[in-house]
Amino acid sequence: MRVVIAEDSVLLREGLTRLLNDRGHEVVAGVGDGEALVTAVRGLADAGEPPDVVVADVRMPPTHTDEGVRAAVALRQRYPELGVLVLSQYVEEQYATELIAGSSRGVGYLLKDRVADVSEFVEAVGRVAAGGTALDPEVVAQLLGRSRKQDVLAGLTPREREVLGLMAEGRTNSAIARQLVVSHGAVEKHVSNIFMKLGLAQSDTDHRRVLAVLTYLNS
């Protein structure tokens, strides 16, 4: 397979290049930032020699925040058949979700620790290049956890979500009523429905309002 590697650590980039080349694959470009990654892939594609897969670090220069994954998402949109495998030091749910939001075909998200297992890493690159998926178990666990949290709020109506959001801002029922231009009784009814739908029963030891807000903030 033809591979482009985007990694700002020269040592890691050269190590990945040698690792893949030694196993019969061709690393057609190695770059150190997101902009260079997009330029390299476009150049290869325009020349009629597009890569099969891109291996990119999530965080790269100049800000070391999300340049790598943003470049990967942009390339996926432009070249839907291009496989994209991103590497990250930690599980970053937002980036993982953004990457697989369009399609899970030919996409991967691995923690850098997995690169230490050479066979597993090379297999993952090949699987993504062939249109498969390679998601780190920790990534899957966290995304499933977030999905479950979101499911908890799925039963709330748009108005109830709005009320809960204002509760999270520390607003009292009276303040919420003024904000939404509704009666105090209407707000109390919404709050009661929120408690019921979130499974927060009346208790002498737990403050339901706080628990509801915590559920909202953790979703």
Secondary structure as UniProt FT lines:
FT   STRAND          2..6
FT   HELIX           10..22
FT   TURN            23..24
FT   STRAND          26..31
FT   HELIX           34..46
FT   TURN            47..48
FT   STRAND          53..57
FT   TURN            61..64
FT   HELIX           67..78
FT   TURN            80..81
FT   STRAND          83..88
FT   HELIX           93..100
FT   TURN            105..106
FT   STRAND          107..111
FT   HELIX           112..116
FT   HELIX           118..129
FT   TURN            130..131
FT   STRAND          133..135
FT   HELIX           137..154
FT   HELIX           158..168
FT   TURN            169..170
FT   HELIX           173..180
FT   HELIX           184..197
FT   TURN            198..199
FT   HELIX           208..217
//
